[in-house]
Amino acid sequence: MSEPTTPPPVYRPGPGPATPPPPMSHDERSTLRTAAFRARKLYPGPLGELAARELMAVDEFGFRFLNGSLIDRLRVQIDREWNREPAPAA
């Protein structure tokens, strides 16, 4: 007769929100994808690629982050830069 085995320990994360964050709406996800596209155009090279990948990762994650989070501030900054008036030609 074999001895009963104990199950392996289960990882339990620390205290967190009681419910998952709400999913993003289609409009919110579309805004992130637009910001990712614009980031590549505004900041060519590794910086734009990094910003675009982070924005797309949040879009793929699909859940809303807190207002004022780093991703939210990045999206707002890219939107401001994109909509800025061009400097007049000298």
Secondary structure as UniProt FT lines:
FT   HELIX           26..42
FT   TURN            44..45
FT   HELIX           46..61
FT   TURN            67..68
FT   HELIX           70..83
//
